[in-house]
């Protein structure tokens, strides 16, 4: 299928579907809009997209989107509500998978319809968020593994606490530190216990970074330097 974007009517109809899905979790998505000229238009230059192999992680999805969008400047494409909403509908079984009974549990609207100008909610879009994280760390995508290792439809505490802050998610040292703390290389996913509100948790990391930012130039610090000023509560997550 050729890449398209929803027009205003298409976005409105998709939002109506999201509202109806709350009371009718088996309701079918309006996928006919994907190629319907009444609700969508083709993106030029023409690009082809398929779901032969649905992306199994946020990183694989981000790479797919990066290849798809090619030379388009991320800062320009990121504000295209119709494009990202069309992509949400195209990847619907990936971003809002049904259970064995065909029931879906949608997240908040921002997970499927982006909100330009509100960075704290940008990361919540299940497609745009990973795409922007990859773009910020394209020199070394593995640095962002803690933010991109989970299935596409999951936003865990690590993503919620770090990716929602522009000064954190674009900081190579902080993102690399986050991966060192919470990503299990052997298992390819986050470490056990990397959640909640306790000592060493991602929530605590966000709070500690906020305090440290008052007296340290965090953007100019390496992973090693950041590790050295962390409280001991984070030692249990650091590589031995």
Secondary structure, 3 states (H helix, E strand, C coil): CECEEECHHHHHHHHHHHHHHHHCCCCCCCHHHHHCCCCEEECCCCCECCCCCCCCCHHHHHHHHHHHHCCCCHHHHCCCHHHHHHHHHHCHHHHCCCCCCCCCCCCCHHHCCCCCCCHHHHCCCCCHHHHHHHHHCCCCHHHHHHHHCCCCCCCCHHHHHHHCCHHHHCCHHHHHHHHHHHEECCCCEECCCCCCCCCCCHHHHHHHHHHHCCCCCHHHCCHHHHHHCCCHHHHHHCCC
